[in-house]
Every structure is written in structure tokens, then in C-alpha cells.
Amino acid sequence: MADESSNEVKEKSVFDIRIIFIGLLLFVIAMGSSYFLMKSLIAPLMPQEEKENGNHAPKGILVPIGGFTTNVDSVEGARFLKVEVTVEVSSKEAQEKLSQFMPVVQDSILTILASKTVADLDVRNRGGLKEEIKRDLNAKLGDNVVVNVYFTDFIMQ
């Protein structure tokens, strides 16, 4: 009788290990197949990111616009912003046009900077600020005169 119960325990423990092994094998197969589906079927439907992602060397002509010092709209009191701006233009003609309208360009940049709050001038929002300046300058000077805007000095106090 003791031998029969030990045989049953051995068969039961071997049976439990088989179930665990089969479950683990099914789990690994399910994970592998879901990875394959995500990689091959769904990934082509997702939008592709730009490879350069904004980190490119300037291809145009860099034109320094100058330094700007302005008040920043703040609840805490008087805050100041000191910025030096350089603009990348597409061609020599665009550089001449930018030089011709330099007071308009400087006024436009100063107006945009003075209208911003401390939160708008945060590091995370500088890309949007550069885009806004670029759009405004292109609207005033003509399409695609300004390729990019660079801040060479940005101090907020």
C-alpha cells in the first residue's frame, strides 16, 4: 500500500511539471507571435519620424539679427529676457532682402518675445518659439526666406 501511494505521488509530480512546461512554452510562443505581428503588420502603418530630427548643419547663410532685451510677462514681478538671435536664410537674395527689412525683422522678433510669459519661454517650448518667429518673418518677407532661427544667447532673469 505504501508503494502504491509513492507511485501516485511521482506520477502526480511529473504530471504537474509537464503542465508547467507546456504553459511556459505556450507563453513564449504567444509573446513571439505578438512581437512579430507588431513589428511586421502594424509598424508600417505608424508615421515615420524624420531621421534628422532637427539636428542638421546649416545649409543656408547665417545672418545675425542682434540682441534683444525685453520684459517678460510674470506674476512674480519684473523679469527680463536677453536673447541674441541668428537667422538662417536660403540664398544671397534672401540675405539682401532680410538686410533691407532689418528694422521690420527686429520689431517682429521683439514683439513676439515681449508677448511671451515665463512658461512660454521655458526650454521645452523654445522649438515652438523658433517656429513662431520663423512663420512671422516668412509671412512678412515672403515664403521660405527664413529657413531656421537660432538663439545664440538666452538669459532670463
LINRA-V492792 format. One record per residue. N is the residue number from 1. RES is the residue in one small letter. OMEGA is omega in whole degrees, -180 to 180 (NA if undefined). NEAR is the number of other C-alpha atoms within 12 Angstrom. D_CENTER is the distance of its C-alpha to the mean C-alpha in Angstrom with 2 decimals. Layout:
n = (N | N)
res = (RES | RES)
omega = (OMEGA | OMEGA)
near = (NEAR | NEAR)
d_center = (D_CENTER | D_CENTER)
This chain:
n = (1 | 2 | 3 | 4 | 5 | 6 | 7 | 8 | 9 | 10 | 11 | 12 | 13 | 14 | 15 | 16 | 17 | 18 | 19 | 20 | 21 | 22 | 23 | 24 | 25 | 26 | 27 | 28 | 29 | 30 | 31 | 32 | 33 | 34 | 35 | 36 | 37 | 38 | 39 | 40 | 41 | 42 | 43 | 44 | 45 | 46 | 47 | 48 | 49 | 50 | 51 | 52 | 53 | 54 | 55 | 56 | 57 | 58 | 59 | 60 | 61 | 62 | 63 | 64 | 65 | 66 | 67 | 68 | 69 | 70 | 71 | 72 | 73 | 74 | 75 | 76 | 77 | 78 | 79 | 80 | 81 | 82 | 83 | 84 | 85 | 86 | 87 | 88 | 89 | 90 | 91 | 92 | 93 | 94 | 95 | 96 | 97 | 98 | 99 | 100 | 101 | 102 | 103 | 104 | 105 | 106 | 107 | 108 | 109 | 110 | 111 | 112 | 113 | 114 | 115 | 116 | 117 | 118 | 119 | 120 | 121 | 122 | 123 | 124 | 125 | 126 | 127 | 128 | 129 | 130 | 131 | 132 | 133 | 134 | 135 | 136 | 137 | 138 | 139 | 140 | 141 | 142 | 143 | 144 | 145 | 146 | 147 | 148 | 149 | 150 | 151 | 152 | 153 | 154 | 155 | 156 | 157)
res = (m | a | d | e | s | s | n | e | v | k | e | k | s | v | f | d | i | r | i | i | f | i | g | l | l | l | f | v | i | a | m | g | s | s | y | f | l | m | k | s | l | i | a | p | l | m | p | q | e | e | k | e | n | g | n | h | a | p | k | g | i | l | v | p | i | g | g | f | t | t | n | v | d | s | v | e | g | a | r | f | l | k | v | e | v | t | v | e | v | s | s | k | e | a | q | e | k | l | s | q | f | m | p | v | v | q | d | s | i | l | t | i | l | a | s | k | t | v | a | d | l | d | v | r | n | r | g | g | l | k | e | e | i | k | r | d | l | n | a | k | l | g | d | n | v | v | v | n | v | y | f | t | d | f | i | m | q)
omega = (179 | 179 | -180 | -179 | 178 | 176 | 179 | 179 | 179 | -180 | -180 | -180 | 176 | 179 | 179 | 179 | 178 | 180 | 179 | 180 | 179 | 177 | 178 | 179 | 178 | 178 | 180 | 178 | 179 | 179 | 179 | -180 | 178 | 176 | 179 | 179 | 180 | -176 | -171 | -175 | -174 | -178 | 178 | 180 | -179 | 179 | -179 | 176 | 177 | -177 | -179 | 177 | 175 | -179 | -180 | 176 | -180 | 180 | -178 | -179 | 180 | -179 | 177 | -179 | 179 | -180 | 180 | 173 | -176 | 173 | 177 | 179 | -177 | 178 | -173 | -178 | -177 | 176 | -177 | 178 | 175 | -175 | 169 | -173 | 173 | -176 | 174 | 179 | -172 | -175 | 177 | 179 | 178 | 178 | 178 | 179 | 179 | 178 | 180 | -178 | -177 | 178 | 178 | -180 | -179 | 178 | -180 | 180 | -180 | 178 | 179 | -178 | -179 | -179 | -175 | 175 | 179 | 179 | 179 | -177 | 178 | -178 | -178 | -177 | -177 | 177 | 177 | 177 | 177 | 179 | -180 | 178 | 179 | 180 | -178 | 180 | 178 | 177 | -178 | -176 | -176 | -175 | 172 | 172 | 180 | -180 | -178 | 179 | 180 | 173 | 179 | 176 | -177 | -178 | 176 | -177 | NA)
near = (7 | 8 | 9 | 10 | 11 | 12 | 13 | 14 | 14 | 14 | 14 | 14 | 14 | 14 | 14 | 14 | 14 | 14 | 14 | 14 | 14 | 14 | 14 | 14 | 14 | 14 | 14 | 14 | 14 | 14 | 14 | 14 | 15 | 15 | 15 | 14 | 14 | 15 | 14 | 13 | 13 | 13 | 13 | 12 | 10 | 11 | 8 | 10 | 9 | 9 | 8 | 9 | 10 | 16 | 10 | 12 | 14 | 19 | 15 | 23 | 24 | 28 | 32 | 25 | 32 | 24 | 22 | 31 | 24 | 27 | 26 | 31 | 23 | 20 | 10 | 11 | 12 | 15 | 21 | 24 | 28 | 24 | 30 | 25 | 30 | 33 | 38 | 31 | 34 | 25 | 20 | 17 | 18 | 28 | 27 | 17 | 26 | 33 | 23 | 14 | 21 | 23 | 18 | 21 | 34 | 30 | 22 | 26 | 38 | 29 | 21 | 29 | 34 | 26 | 21 | 27 | 25 | 27 | 17 | 23 | 32 | 18 | 16 | 12 | 16 | 22 | 20 | 19 | 29 | 30 | 22 | 25 | 33 | 32 | 25 | 28 | 38 | 30 | 17 | 24 | 28 | 20 | 17 | 24 | 34 | 40 | 32 | 35 | 35 | 30 | 29 | 19 | 17 | 23 | 22 | 26 | 19)
d_center = (73.97 | 71.79 | 70.93 | 69.82 | 67.38 | 65.81 | 65.38 | 63.64 | 61.25 | 60.42 | 59.84 | 57.68 | 55.48 | 55.07 | 54.22 | 51.49 | 49.91 | 49.91 | 48.09 | 45.41 | 45.01 | 44.81 | 42.25 | 40.06 | 40.42 | 39.48 | 36.37 | 35.21 | 35.96 | 34.05 | 30.92 | 31.18 | 31.72 | 28.81 | 26.49 | 28.03 | 27.60 | 23.91 | 23.29 | 25.56 | 25.93 | 22.81 | 20.08 | 21.05 | 20.58 | 16.90 | 14.52 | 13.55 | 10.15 | 10.58 | 12.15 | 11.47 | 7.69 | 8.66 | 10.86 | 14.13 | 17.39 | 18.67 | 21.13 | 22.62 | 24.62 | 23.27 | 25.14 | 25.23 | 25.51 | 26.69 | 26.28 | 25.98 | 27.27 | 27.12 | 27.64 | 24.84 | 25.65 | 26.19 | 28.50 | 29.34 | 31.10 | 30.69 | 27.34 | 26.64 | 23.77 | 24.34 | 21.93 | 22.59 | 20.90 | 21.05 | 20.45 | 20.23 | 22.73 | 23.68 | 27.40 | 30.45 | 31.42 | 28.11 | 28.63 | 32.13 | 31.07 | 28.51 | 31.29 | 33.72 | 31.61 | 30.31 | 31.72 | 29.96 | 26.61 | 27.15 | 28.31 | 25.36 | 22.85 | 25.13 | 25.45 | 21.73 | 21.37 | 24.55 | 23.52 | 20.54 | 21.02 | 20.07 | 17.35 | 15.91 | 15.91 | 14.12 | 11.65 | 8.84 | 10.02 | 10.67 | 8.24 | 10.21 | 13.30 | 13.08 | 12.76 | 15.67 | 17.73 | 17.27 | 18.35 | 21.22 | 22.49 | 22.46 | 24.32 | 26.90 | 27.34 | 26.95 | 24.43 | 22.11 | 23.82 | 20.67 | 18.09 | 15.71 | 16.03 | 16.05 | 17.06 | 19.62 | 20.83 | 19.42 | 21.90 | 22.36 | 25.68)
